[in-house]
Amino acid sequence: MAPLVVENITKSFRQGDRNVQALAGVSLEVPRGQFLAIMGASGSGKSTLLHLMAGLAKPDSGAVKIDGTSLGELNDKQLTLFRRRHVGLVFQSFNLIPTLTAEENVTLPLQLDGAKVDTKRVDDLLSRLGLNARREHRPDAMSGGEQQRVAIGRALITEPSVILADEPTGNLDSANSKAVCELLRDLCLMHGKTIAMVTHEPSVAAYAQEVAVIRDGKLVHRFPVEASDSFALAARYQECLR
């Protein structure tokens, strides 16, 4: 079974006096070791989909399964523990603890879980992320790109089954955006990580292996990325929205 499976999920929200359907029966699978970009316009439901995949919200119907575990069958405590151990989350806003150093932010999930910190693994991870020289710095002393790499390290430290990224380059300049995209791609290609990333930018999606397009709460198309060509991807994406 694929490490991430979404089965016919729906989700609605109240907006004033009306009911708005954010997702209308979305199904998809992300095979092990794949980097999938989920694209869609603002309000298409792509971020809602990612939050449901992360167990941060519950679908009205359908199921999300990670490594065969249905998130809907877990109570709140079980879900928190499962997410901490099996899901790596990367957000646009970094969500680092300002009073902790880079190293402390990276190892925070282990500390919360009461797990022993493997110093060598932490050293290897910080080195892989290019953060050795910044390990004792707090977030306010790091660039946006460095902060996002710390957030990625935090997502990786528990060796999760799935990494979920929500607009991970949204607060970065073009140089740091490129570096983060290359890092995510390398984590997939060189280390076999399974990644689902939400983005509205073709230049970011071009680093993935495949693109899933969401429109009006429905999965309307899925296609492979060819040669990291952002111009061709943008044209294909626009065709999917017509």
CORCORUR-V374056 format. One record per residue. N is the residue number from 1. RES is the residue in one letter. NEAR is the number of other C-alpha atoms within 10 Angstrom. D_CENTER is the distance of its C-alpha to the mean C-alpha in whole Angstrom. Layout:
# CORCORUR-V374056
N,RES,NEAR,D_CENTER / N,RES,NEAR,D_CENTER
This chain:
# CORCORUR-V374056
1,M,12,20 / 2,A,15,16 / 3,P,17,14 / 4,L,23,12 / 5,V,21,14 / 6,V,20,15 / 7,E,15,18 / 8,N,17,20 / 9,I,22,18 / 10,T,22,20 / 11,K,22,19 / 12,S,15,22 / 13,F,12,22 / 14,R,9,26 / 15,Q,9,26 / 16,G,7,30 / 17,D,6,32 / 18,R,8,30 / 19,N,10,27 / 20,V,12,24 / 21,Q,15,23 / 22,A,21,19 / 23,L,25,18 / 24,A,17,21 / 25,G,16,21 / 26,V,20,18 / 27,S,16,17 / 28,L,15,15 / 29,E,15,15 / 30,V,19,12 / 31,P,15,15 / 32,R,18,15 / 33,G,19,14 / 34,Q,21,12 / 35,F,27,10 / 36,L,27,10 / 37,A,27,9 / 38,I,26,10 / 39,M,25,13 / 40,G,26,15 / 41,A,15,17 / 42,S,12,17 / 43,G,13,18 / 44,S,19,17 / 45,G,23,15 / 46,K,29,11 / 47,S,21,10 / 48,T,21,12 / 49,L,25,11 / 50,L,20,7 / 51,H,17,9 / 52,L,21,12 / 53,M,25,9 / 54,A,24,9 / 55,G,22,12 / 56,L,13,12 / 57,A,14,15 / 58,K,19,17 / 59,P,20,18 / 60,D,12,22 / 61,S,14,22 / 62,G,16,21 / 63,A,22,18 / 64,V,27,15 / 65,K,21,15 / 66,I,21,14 / 67,D,14,16 / 68,G,12,19 / 69,T,15,18 / 70,S,15,18 / 71,L,22,17 / 72,G,18,19 / 73,E,12,22 / 74,L,14,21 / 75,N,9,22 / 76,D,12,21 / 77,K,9,22 / 78,Q,12,21 / 79,L,18,17 / 80,T,13,17 / 81,L,15,18 / 82,F,17,16 / 83,R,20,13 / 84,R,18,14 / 85,R,19,15 / 86,H,19,13 / 87,V,22,9 / 88,G,25,7 / 89,L,24,5 / 90,V,24,5 / 91,F,20,7 / 92,Q,15,10 / 93,S,17,13 / 94,F,21,12 / 95,N,13,13 / 96,L,21,16 / 97,I,13,19 / 98,P,12,22 / 99,T,12,24 / 100,L,15,23 / 101,T,20,23 / 102,A,30,20 / 103,E,22,21 / 104,E,20,21 / 105,N,23,18 / 106,V,26,16 / 107,T,24,18 / 108,L,19,18 / 109,P,20,16 / 110,L,18,19 / 111,Q,13,22 / 112,L,10,21 / 113,D,12,21 / 114,G,9,24 / 115,A,11,23 / 116,K,9,25 / 117,V,13,24 / 118,D,11,24 / 119,T,10,26 / 120,K,9,26 / 121,R,11,22 / 122,V,17,21 / 123,D,15,23 / 124,D,12,22 / 125,L,20,18 / 126,L,22,19 / 127,S,13,22 / 128,R,14,19 / 129,L,16,17 / 130,G,14,20 / 131,L,20,21 / 132,N,16,24 / 133,A,9,26 / 134,R,18,24 / 135,R,18,23 / 136,E,14,26 / 137,H,16,25 / 138,R,19,23 / 139,P,23,21 / 140,D,11,23 / 141,A,14,25 / 142,M,14,22 / 143,S,12,21 / 144,G,19,17 / 145,G,20,16 / 146,E,21,17 / 147,Q,23,16 / 148,Q,27,12 / 149,R,27,13 / 150,V,31,14 / 151,A,24,11 / 152,I,24,9 / 153,G,24,13 / 154,R,25,12 / 155,A,26,9 / 156,L,25,11 / 157,I,21,15 / 158,T,19,15 / 159,E,14,14 / 160,P,18,12 / 161,S,20,12 / 162,V,27,8 / 163,I,24,5 / 164,L,22,2 / 165,A,26,2 / 166,D,20,5 / 167,E,19,8 / 168,P,26,8 / 169,T,25,11 / 170,G,16,13 / 171,N,16,15 / 172,L,18,16 / 173,D,11,19 / 174,S,11,19 / 175,A,9,20 / 176,N,18,17 / 177,S,20,15 / 178,K,16,16 / 179,A,16,16 / 180,V,22,12 / 181,C,19,12 / 182,E,15,15 / 183,L,17,13 / 184,L,23,10 / 185,R,21,12 / 186,D,15,15 / 187,L,19,13 / 188,C,21,12 / 189,L,16,16 / 190,M,10,18 / 191,H,10,16 / 192,G,14,15 / 193,K,22,11 / 194,T,24,10 / 195,I,25,6 / 196,A,24,5 / 197,M,27,5 / 198,V,25,7 / 199,T,23,10 / 200,H,18,14 / 201,E,18,15 / 202,P,21,16 / 203,S,18,17 / 204,V,23,13 / 205,A,27,12 / 206,A,24,16 / 207,Y,25,14 / 208,A,26,12 / 209,Q,19,15 / 210,E,19,14 / 211,V,25,14 / 212,A,23,14 / 213,V,23,16 / 214,I,24,16 / 215,R,21,19 / 216,D,18,21 / 217,G,23,19 / 218,K,20,19 / 219,L,22,18 / 220,V,14,20 / 221,H,14,20 / 222,R,18,18 / 223,F,15,19 / 224,P,13,19 / 225,V,20,18 / 226,E,14,21 / 227,A,11,22 / 228,S,16,19 / 229,D,14,22 / 230,S,18,20 / 231,F,12,23 / 232,A,15,24 / 233,L,22,20 / 234,A,16,21 / 235,A,11,24 / 236,R,14,23 / 237,Y,21,20 / 238,Q,12,23 / 239,E,10,25 / 240,C,17,23 / 241,L,14,23 / 242,R,6,27
